[in-house]
Each structure stands twice: as C-alpha cells, then as structure tokens.
C-alpha cells in the first residue's frame, strides 16, 4: 500500500461537501491525507470533517465561494495557517446553471460559468503551485467531464468550460513539470450525484444512459474518488498532463454492430 499512502500530505478539495468531492475527501483521508474540506456552506463542510474525524482521519473545514477570488485566497490562507502546506490540490467545485442551447445563454451566464469552472481553477493554481514547487512538488487534479470531448446540445457552455479545464491541466503540466508538480484531469461520465440529477432522475433516462456504457450502469462518486487518490499518490508519479476518462466505457461504446 506504500505507493498509495498519502500520510503526511495535505489535500485541498473544493466542492467537497457532497457528491464526487465528498467521496474524494473521504478516500484521501482514509489513505492518510489531511484534508481541507471546502464548499460554500461551512455547516456542510463541518459535517464531512466530522465524518472523516470519526473514522480516525484528519481534516478541517473552510467555506469558499469559488466565484470570488478573495474566498479562494482565504481558502489557501486557511490551509497554510492550519496545516502549513498544500501537497494535493483538487479544484472540484463547478456550476451549470443553464440547460439548453448556447444561443440562448446570456453574457452574464456565460461569464458566471467560465469564471466558476475555469477562471477560479486558474486562480487557485496560481496561488498554490509556487508553494508546491518550493517544497519539491505536488499533485494537482482537475475535474473535467466526458462532455469535454464531444459536442453537447443542452450543456454546451459547461462542456466548453470543462474542455478548457483539460487544456489548462496540459499547459500547467508542461509549465511546472520540472519543479516536480504533476497536473492531470479526470473526465467523469454520468455519475449519480445531485449535480447530474437532471440527467438520470427519470428511470427511463437513467436506463438509456446506463445502456450507453460498456458496464451498463451509471457511475458512483467512489468510482471517481479512487482515480483521484491514485493520481495524488506516488503510484502515479510518472503520469502528468493526462485527461483520464472514467465513464464506464461510454466514450468507446457503439451500439452499431
């Protein structure tokens, strides 16, 4: 288990109060990391911290609205004040406030989505990566999406933001690799979270989506958490700049033949 051991490392995870972020926080703590649990509501963060501590892990809570740069600065300051370092950065929080064609999206909505899903990740990396490099390296894991590699009729702005985030991971991997920092992105398929509820809450829709996977099921948050912990660990020490699809085979499945 030594390759996967995260003991002594500090992980900052946004959007960590539920869904994929919560699953990653719990699994990272189980593997020994000290986790900074962040989301907009402090009470929700504290509930996850309590869950981690009850299982014998280490964690702290910090409320953060990713759309506000000052909140991100406060999150980084909290991690440094409470734990002295950041070794693993997972900007998981994202928004998708619109469902429909991009031709009907207002400038305000466009800017809101791009700020939260892309610019905030850029800001956070700008704040954290220099300190990582000074300490000899670290791992950054961005959360992209399966829709980043296809056209999306109903969630196009979200898809654009996630495609750009995957490219951000590649650029950062090139820029910071010599300093010991690995940067990768994960592209989940449809995962059973509140965020994706509109895609699967109808049983017929859920069955149709599951049927488009090789495994014939929807993803679970834990399916993504395992990959995130792997990328954070020494087991992935020679992996950087990659977009890893965790989609049950959706991206390679064909109903033809």
C-alpha positions as CSV (number, residue, x, y, z in Angstrom):
1,X,0.0,0.0,0.0
2,X,3.0,2.4,0.3
3,X,2.6,3.6,-3.3
4,X,-0.9,4.8,-2.5
5,X,-0.1,6.1,1.0
6,X,-0.9,9.8,1.4
7,X,0.2,10.1,5.0
8,X,1.8,13.5,5.8
9,X,0.3,15.2,2.8
10,X,-2.3,18.0,2.8
11,X,-5.1,18.0,0.3
12,X,-7.3,21.0,-0.5
13,X,-10.6,19.9,-2.2
14,X,-13.3,22.3,-3.3
15,X,-16.9,21.3,-3.7
16,X,-16.1,18.6,-1.1
17,X,-19.3,18.7,0.9
18,X,-21.2,16.3,-1.3
19,X,-21.0,14.1,-4.4
20,X,-17.7,13.5,-6.1
21,X,-15.8,16.0,-3.9
22,X,-17.0,14.4,-0.7
23,X,-16.1,10.9,-1.9
24,X,-12.6,12.1,-2.8
25,X,-12.2,13.8,0.6
26,X,-13.2,10.7,2.5
27,X,-11.0,8.4,0.4
28,X,-8.0,10.7,0.6
29,X,-8.4,10.9,4.4
30,X,-8.6,7.1,4.5
31,X,-5.3,6.9,2.7
32,X,-3.7,9.2,5.3
33,X,-4.0,12.7,3.9
34,X,-5.0,15.7,6.0
35,X,-8.0,17.1,4.1
36,X,-9.2,20.7,3.8
37,X,-12.9,20.3,3.1
38,X,-14.3,23.3,1.2
39,X,-17.7,24.3,-0.2
40,X,-20.0,27.3,0.0
41,X,-21.7,26.4,3.3
42,X,-19.5,25.9,6.4
43,X,-22.0,23.6,8.1
44,X,-21.9,21.2,5.2
45,X,-18.1,21.2,5.3
46,X,-18.0,20.6,9.0
47,X,-20.3,17.6,8.6
48,X,-17.8,16.0,6.2
49,X,-14.9,16.9,8.6
50,X,-16.8,15.2,11.4
51,X,-17.2,12.1,9.3
52,X,-13.5,12.0,8.5
53,X,-12.5,12.5,12.1
54,X,-15.0,9.8,13.3
55,X,-13.1,7.4,11.1
56,X,-9.8,8.4,12.6
57,X,-8.7,10.8,9.9
58,X,-7.6,14.5,9.9
59,X,-9.5,17.3,8.3
60,X,-10.5,20.9,8.7
61,X,-13.3,23.0,7.1
62,X,-13.3,26.2,5.2
63,X,-16.2,27.9,3.4
64,X,-15.4,29.2,-0.1
65,X,-17.4,30.5,-3.0
66,X,-15.2,29.7,-6.0
67,X,-16.6,32.6,-7.9
68,X,-14.9,35.1,-5.5
69,X,-11.1,35.4,-5.8
70,X,-11.0,36.7,-2.2
71,X,-12.6,33.5,-1.0
72,X,-10.0,31.4,-2.8
73,X,-7.3,33.4,-1.2
74,X,-8.8,32.8,2.2
75,X,-9.0,29.1,1.5
76,X,-5.3,28.9,0.7
77,X,-4.5,31.0,3.7
78,X,-6.6,28.7,5.9
79,X,-4.7,25.6,4.6
80,X,-1.3,27.2,5.2
81,X,-2.3,28.5,8.6
82,X,-3.8,25.3,9.9
83,X,-1.6,22.7,8.2
84,X,1.5,24.6,6.9
85,X,1.5,23.2,3.3
86,X,-0.6,22.1,0.3
87,X,0.6,18.9,-1.4
88,X,-2.6,17.9,-3.3
89,X,-4.9,20.4,-5.0
90,X,-8.3,19.2,-6.3
91,X,-10.5,22.1,-7.6
92,X,-13.7,20.0,-7.9
93,X,-16.4,22.6,-7.5
94,X,-18.3,23.7,-10.6
95,X,-21.6,25.1,-11.7
96,X,-24.0,24.5,-14.5
97,X,-26.9,26.9,-14.1
98,X,-28.3,26.6,-17.6
99,X,-29.8,23.7,-19.6
100,X,-30.5,24.5,-23.2
101,X,-28.8,25.7,-26.4
102,X,-25.9,28.1,-26.1
103,X,-27.6,30.5,-28.5
104,X,-29.9,31.5,-25.7
105,X,-27.2,31.9,-23.0
106,X,-26.8,35.5,-21.7
107,X,-23.5,37.2,-21.3
108,X,-24.0,37.1,-17.6
109,X,-24.5,33.4,-17.5
110,X,-21.6,32.8,-19.9
111,X,-19.2,34.8,-17.6
112,X,-20.6,33.2,-14.5
113,X,-19.9,29.6,-15.8
114,X,-16.5,30.4,-17.2
115,X,-15.5,32.2,-14.0
116,X,-16.5,29.4,-11.7
117,X,-15.4,26.4,-13.8
118,X,-12.2,27.7,-15.4
119,X,-11.0,31.1,-14.1
120,X,-11.4,30.0,-10.5
121,X,-9.2,26.9,-11.1
122,X,-6.6,29.1,-12.8
123,X,-6.6,31.5,-9.9
124,X,-6.3,28.7,-7.4
125,X,-3.4,27.1,-9.3
126,X,-1.7,30.5,-9.4
127,X,-2.0,30.7,-5.6
128,X,-0.9,27.2,-4.8
129,X,1.6,25.9,-7.3
130,X,4.5,28.2,-6.5
131,X,4.5,27.0,-2.9
132,X,4.2,23.4,-4.0
133,X,7.3,23.9,-6.2
134,X,9.3,25.4,-3.3
135,X,8.5,22.2,-1.3
136,X,9.7,19.9,-4.1
137,X,6.4,19.2,-5.9
138,X,2.9,18.0,-5.6
139,X,-0.2,16.8,-7.5
140,X,-3.0,18.8,-9.0
141,X,-6.1,17.0,-10.2
142,X,-8.7,18.9,-12.2
143,X,-12.2,17.7,-12.7
144,X,-13.2,17.9,-16.4
145,X,-16.1,15.9,-17.9
146,X,-16.9,13.4,-20.6
147,X,-18.7,16.3,-22.4
148,X,-15.3,18.0,-22.9
149,X,-14.6,15.6,-25.8
150,X,-17.9,15.7,-27.6
151,X,-20.5,18.3,-28.8
152,X,-23.2,19.0,-26.2
153,X,-26.6,20.2,-27.3
154,X,-28.0,21.1,-23.9
155,X,-25.0,21.9,-21.7
156,X,-22.7,23.5,-24.2
157,X,-21.3,26.2,-22.0
158,X,-20.4,23.7,-19.3
159,X,-18.8,21.5,-21.9
160,X,-16.7,24.4,-23.2
161,X,-15.5,25.2,-19.7
162,X,-14.6,21.6,-19.0
163,X,-12.7,21.2,-22.3
164,X,-10.7,24.4,-21.4
165,X,-10.0,22.9,-17.9
166,X,-8.5,19.8,-19.5
167,X,-6.3,22.0,-21.6
168,X,-5.3,24.0,-18.5
169,X,-4.1,20.8,-17.0
170,X,-1.9,20.1,-20.0
171,X,-0.4,23.6,-20.0
172,X,0.3,23.5,-16.3
173,X,1.9,20.1,-16.6
174,X,4.3,21.5,-19.1
175,X,5.0,24.7,-17.1
176,X,5.5,23.0,-13.7
177,X,6.8,19.5,-14.5
178,X,10.5,20.5,-13.9
179,X,9.5,21.6,-10.5
180,X,8.1,18.3,-9.5
181,X,4.4,19.1,-9.9
182,X,2.1,16.7,-11.8
183,X,-1.1,18.1,-13.2
184,X,-3.9,15.8,-14.6
185,X,-7.6,15.9,-15.2
186,X,-10.4,13.4,-14.7
187,X,-13.3,13.3,-17.1
188,X,-16.2,11.5,-15.4
189,X,-19.2,10.1,-17.3
190,X,-22.6,10.5,-15.8
191,X,-22.2,10.0,-12.0
192,X,-25.1,9.7,-9.6
193,X,-24.8,13.0,-7.8
194,X,-27.1,15.9,-7.2
195,X,-25.2,17.8,-9.8
196,X,-26.2,15.4,-12.5
197,X,-29.6,14.5,-11.1
198,X,-31.4,16.0,-14.1
199,X,-29.8,13.5,-16.4
200,X,-30.8,10.4,-14.5
201,X,-33.7,11.2,-12.2
202,X,-36.2,9.8,-14.8
203,X,-35.8,5.9,-14.7
204,X,-36.1,5.7,-18.5
205,X,-33.4,8.3,-19.0
206,X,-31.2,6.6,-16.4
207,X,-31.6,3.2,-18.2
208,X,-30.8,4.8,-21.5
209,X,-27.7,6.4,-20.2
210,X,-26.6,3.2,-18.5
211,X,-27.1,1.3,-21.7
212,X,-24.6,3.6,-23.5
213,X,-21.8,2.4,-21.2
214,X,-19.9,-0.9,-21.5
215,X,-20.6,-1.7,-17.9
216,X,-24.3,-1.0,-18.2
217,X,-24.5,1.2,-15.1
218,X,-24.2,4.8,-14.0
219,X,-21.1,6.0,-12.2
220,X,-20.9,6.3,-8.4
221,X,-18.9,9.1,-6.6
222,X,-16.5,6.4,-5.3
223,X,-15.6,5.4,-8.9
224,X,-14.1,8.9,-9.3
225,X,-12.5,9.1,-5.9
226,X,-10.3,6.0,-6.5
227,X,-8.8,7.5,-9.6
228,X,-8.3,10.9,-7.8
229,X,-6.4,9.2,-4.9
230,X,-4.4,7.2,-7.4
231,X,-3.3,10.4,-9.3
232,X,-2.5,12.1,-6.0
233,X,-0.2,9.2,-4.9
234,X,3.2,8.0,-5.8
235,X,1.6,5.2,-7.8
236,X,1.0,7.9,-10.5
237,X,4.4,9.6,-10.1
238,X,5.1,9.3,-13.9
239,X,1.7,10.5,-15.0
240,X,1.1,14.1,-15.9
241,X,-0.8,16.2,-18.4
242,X,-3.4,13.5,-19.0
243,X,-7.1,13.5,-19.4
244,X,-8.4,10.3,-17.8
245,X,-11.9,9.2,-18.8
246,X,-13.8,7.5,-16.0
247,X,-17.0,6.8,-17.9
248,X,-17.7,3.1,-17.7
249,X,-16.7,2.8,-21.4
250,X,-19.2,5.3,-22.7
251,X,-16.6,7.1,-24.9
252,X,-15.7,3.8,-26.7
253,X,-19.1,2.2,-26.8
254,X,-21.0,1.8,-30.1
255,X,-24.5,0.4,-30.5
256,X,-23.7,-0.4,-34.1
257,X,-22.6,-4.0,-34.6
